[in-house]
C-alpha cells in the first residue's frame, strides 16, 4: 500500500498554539475569580461578597485580556514553510 503524506502547511504553528493555551489559562483564571460567593445561610445577602472589586472589576478585565491574547494568537503569522 502506498502511504500518502499531507504536504499542506498547517494553518497555525507551535507558537500560535502556545499563545492560545496562554489565553485559555488567563480566561479560566478570570472565570475562577468571577465565581464564588457562596453563603452559609441562603437567607442572608452579603453585599460585600457579591459586589466585591475582584468580581466586578478585576475578573472581567482579566477575561478581556485573555480574549485579546486569543485574538493575537489567531492572527499571528506563522513562519512560512519553505519547500
C-alpha positions in Angstrom: 0.0 0.0 0.0 1.2 3.4 -0.8 1.3 5.9 2.1 0.3 9.4 1.4 1.8 12.3 3.3 0.0 15.5 3.9 2.2 18.2 2.4 -0.2 21.1 3.0 1.2 23.6 5.5 -0.5 23.9 8.9 -2.6 27.0 9.5 -1.1 27.5 12.9 2.4 27.0 14.2 3.6 25.8 17.6 3.9 29.4 18.7 0.2 30.1 17.8 -0.9 27.1 19.9 1.3 28.2 22.8 -0.4 31.7 22.8 -3.8 30.1 22.5 -3.1 27.9 25.6 -1.9 31.0 27.5 -5.0 32.9 26.5 -7.2 30.0 27.6 -5.5 29.8 31.0 -5.9 33.6 31.5 -9.6 33.3 30.6 -10.0 30.4 33.1 -8.3 32.4 35.8 -10.7 35.3 35.2 -13.7 32.9 35.3 -12.4 31.5 38.6 -12.1 35.0 40.1 -15.6 35.7 38.9 -17.1 32.7 40.6 -17.7 32.1 44.3 -19.6 34.0 46.9 -21.3 31.0 48.5 -23.1 32.0 51.7 -23.6 29.6 54.6 -27.1 30.9 55.1 -29.1 31.3 51.8 -31.5 33.7 53.6 -28.7 36.2 54.2 -27.5 38.5 51.4 -23.8 39.5 51.8 -23.4 42.6 49.7 -19.6 42.7 50.2 -19.1 39.2 48.7 -21.4 39.7 45.7 -20.2 43.1 44.8 -16.5 42.8 45.6 -13.9 44.6 43.5 -12.5 41.3 42.4 -15.7 40.2 40.9 -17.0 43.4 39.4 -13.7 44.9 38.1 -10.7 42.7 38.1 -12.2 39.4 36.8 -13.8 40.9 33.7 -10.6 42.8 32.9 -8.6 39.6 33.1 -11.2 37.8 30.9 -10.9 40.6 28.3 -7.1 40.3 28.4 -7.4 36.6 27.8 -9.7 37.2 24.8 -7.2 39.7 23.4 -4.4 37.1 23.8 -6.6 34.6 21.9 -7.2 37.1 19.1 -3.5 37.8 18.9 -2.8 34.0 18.7 -5.2 33.6 15.8 -4.0 36.5 13.8 -0.3 36.0 14.5 1.5 35.0 11.3 3.2 31.6 11.4 6.6 31.3 9.8 6.2 30.4 6.1 7.0 26.9 5.2 9.9 26.6 2.7 9.9 23.8 0.2 
